[in-house]
Amino acid sequence: MVSPPMVEPGQLKRAMIDSTAGAIAGCVSRTVTSPLDVIKIRFQVQLEPITSWALVQRSLSGPSKYTGMIQATKDIFREEGLPGFWRGNVPALLMVMPYTAIQFTVLHRMKTYAAGSSKTEVHIQLNPYLSYISGALAGCAATVGSYPFDLLRTILASQGEPKIYPSMRSAFIDIFQTRGFRGLYAGLSPTLVEIIPYAGLQFGTYDTFRRWTMSWNHRHYPNSGATNRKDGLSSFQLLLCGLAAGTCAKLVCHPLDVVKKRFQIEGLQRHPRYGARVEQDAYRNMIDALRRIMKSEGTAGLYKGIIPSTVKAAPAGAVTFLAFDTISDWLLSISS
């Protein structure tokens, strides 16, 4: 029989610190990277091929609304102004606060069970496989807890001008009337399938990169006291670790993110100037969606928005982890 982890004082305080730091870190990261997220979503929900060559190959007439990242940026700015890049940011923040709070709280709890201690320095030395599993479970819990806001974010960010849904409330009412309560969780299955490898890779590789960087510091600067952090890492090094972790995770999981977005907007209204809409019951399930997207849009269809997504993943991961570690350290210092 496995003995439970050692109960240490301050567990409730640590949970509060993790959830608070996670929520703030998520809001900062989401707001900073919102323009890239909006561009990514516009590509992902566009059924028409992105490139002119793809249009010729598939004998399709008429240009796609968005054909490249720079072109999309110019079009959104010209048609919607600067606020267009933060479209859907309110539900995004409402999503990210519970998401990151749940994610980091569950992550710390899982690592505490796995390591038998709640100390961060012990968690850093955790077996990489346990880090991956802890990250995956934390991501699943956070996804279920915040998913309706993610759905509303996608719907509001995917529309341009003129707006189909003028507010989050109008989008919510239409979804509820059109698809019922289950409609608020449309696309949850591919999201959970995506989040397991994504969160696992993100947190697992982040811990791995931190260990490698700590070892590098010990070898090259054994007597350095340049940082006040217990792990000996600088803010710049934490930024690089978060950047690498976010990039690795996004490159692997992007096709499932495309499928998730298609399920989220399935059957909902879409202005004709932005192309065809995803009809109701267009996909039977996740596998069918992958197959149909490949058939009608080619393999490139599964990677629509990969450039802004990858560009976004790096700073998003970096800002999130840097903000979380910095804020949690500060909260620990003022509460001790």
C-alpha positions, 0 to 999 in steps of 0.5 A: 500500500502506497503511503500518502504524501507527508502533510506539511504546514501551509498547504492551504496558503500554497494552494491560494498562492498557486491559484492566484499566481496562475490566474494573474499569469494567465490574464497577462499572457492572454492579453499580451498574445491576443492579436496572434490568437485572433489571427490564428482563429480566423485561419482555423475557422476558414474553410477555404484554402489559404494559398492561391496554389491550393485553390488552383489544385482543388479547382476552387474559384474565388479568393479566400478571405485570409491568405497569409499572416501579414495580409490578415493583420493588415485586413483586420486592422483596416476593417476593424481597427486596433480593437479587432485584435482583442476581439473576444478578450473578455470571455478569454480572460473569464476563461483564463482566470479559472483555467490557469487557477485550476491548472496550477493548483491541480498541478501542484497537488499532483506533484505533491502526491507524486513527490511526497512533498509540497516543496517546489525544489523537490518538484523540480527533481520529479521524474519527467514522466510524472511531470508529464502526467501531472501536467496532462491531468491538470490541463484536463481539469482546467479545460472542463472547468472553463470550457464555455468561456473558451467556446465564446472566445472562439465565436467572438474572435472568429467574427469580423465586421459586421458583427454577427454577435454584438456581445458575449450575451447574444452569442451565449443566447444563440448557442443555447437556443440553437444547440442547447446546454450541450452546445456550450461544450461543443468540441470538448472531446477533441479539446481533451484529447488535445490537452492531454499531450499539450499540457503534458508536453508543456509542463513536462518539457518546462520542468525538463528545460529547467533541470537542464538549465540548473545543471548548466548553471551549476557547471558554469557558475558554481559560486554565482549568487546573481539570482534570489530564486531558490532554483538559481535561475534568472528571469531570462532563463525562465523565459527561455524555458517557457518559450521552448516548452510552449513551442514544442507543445503547440507544434505537436497538437495544432491539428486537434486545435483546428478540429476543436475550433470547427466543432465550436462554430459548427452550425452557427451564423457566419457573415458571407464575406468571411467565407463558407460556414461549418454546417450543423452536423458537418462532422460525425466525430473527431476522426471524421473531422480530421478525415474530412478536413484532409479530404477537402482542404488537404493536409495543410488544412490541419495546420491552418493558423500554424504560423501565428499559433507557433509565434503565439505559443512561444511568448504565451508559454514564456510569459505565463511561466515567468509571470507565474514563478515571479508572482508566486515567489513574491506572494510567498515572500510577503506572506511568510 
